[in-house]
Every structure is written in C-alpha cells, then in structure tokens.
Amino acid sequence: VNETMRLMRGGAFPSWHECSPAAAVDLAAIGAPVLAMWMNSTGPGHVAVIEPHDVTDWRKATVAQAGRVCGTGIRLDRAFGEHRLTMLDFWTHD
C-alpha cells in the first residue's frame, strides 16, 4: 500500500484522483469506486474500499477490507483506528 500511495500521489495512475473524505462518501453512495488508504512510515500501510451508503458524517462510512478485521460493513474507525482517521487519503476513479 505504501508504494501504491507513492505512485498515486506522483500521478502514475492518472485516472485516479484524490478527493476529500466528504466527497469520498458521496461518490461511493452513487457507485463510484473509492479507496481509503493509509501510508505507514514504519511498516505496511492499509487500503479499504468505501462502501456505497448514504451517511452524513464521513467518519461513519463503512468499508470492505482484508486485514486484522476482515469483511464488509466495517466502520472506518475500526478498519484504520480512530487515531488514524485524519491520516487517510481518499481516492476515486474516473
């Protein structure tokens, strides 16, 4: 994930665009593919897919992921940890 984020931030995948957390949940709600990503400077990062739900607070968005907790319907704070929510990048695809 760390290398993927470096590549995305560097423009290696021009059809992927960074977006705000609020835009991420709005885009996912209409069916756009949206990723939440965390770069870890001391080990592996993490990525999850934002699920299409209608939420007003992006912190309550749910994701599908594989990791310590696997599955769907997992809230962002559980998937990444509450303390990392402000460190997430959100990416959407054209």
Backbone hydrogen bonds, N-H to C=O, Kabsch-Sander energy under -0.5 kcal/mol:
donor,donor_aa,acceptor,acceptor_aa,energy
5,M,1,V,-2.7
6,R,2,N,-2.1
7,L,3,E,-2.5
8,M,4,T,-2.8
9,R,5,M,-3.0
10,G,6,R,-1.6
11,G,8,M,-1.5
12,A,7,L,-2.7
16,W,13,F,-2.3
17,H,92,T,-3.1
19,C,90,F,-2.8
24,A,20,S,-2.4
25,V,21,P,-1.8
26,D,22,A,-1.9
27,L,23,A,-3.0
28,A,24,A,-2.4
29,A,25,V,-1.9
30,I,26,D,-0.9
30,I,27,L,-0.7
31,G,28,A,-1.7
32,A,27,L,-2.5
35,L,91,W,-2.9
36,A,48,A,-2.8
37,M,89,D,-3.0
38,W,46,H,-2.7
41,S,39,M,-0.6
43,G,40,N,-0.7
46,H,38,W,-2.0
48,A,36,A,-2.1
49,V,64,A,-2.3
50,I,34,V,-2.3
50,I,48,A,-0.5
51,E,62,T,-3.1
53,H,51,E,-1.4
55,V,53,H,-1.0
58,W,56,T,-0.6
60,K,57,D,-2.5
61,A,58,W,-1.8
63,V,74,I,-2.5
64,A,49,V,-2.2
65,Q,71,G,-2.6
71,G,65,Q,-2.6
74,I,63,V,-1.9
75,R,73,G,-0.5
76,L,61,A,-2.0
77,D,59,R,-0.6
78,R,75,R,-0.9
79,A,75,R,-2.5
80,F,76,L,-2.8
81,G,76,L,-0.6
81,G,77,D,-0.8
84,R,81,G,-2.1
85,L,82,E,-1.2
87,M,84,R,-2.2
88,L,85,L,-1.1
89,D,37,M,-2.9
90,F,19,C,-0.6
91,W,35,L,-2.3
92,T,17,H,-2.8
93,H,33,P,-1.4
94,D,15,S,-2.5
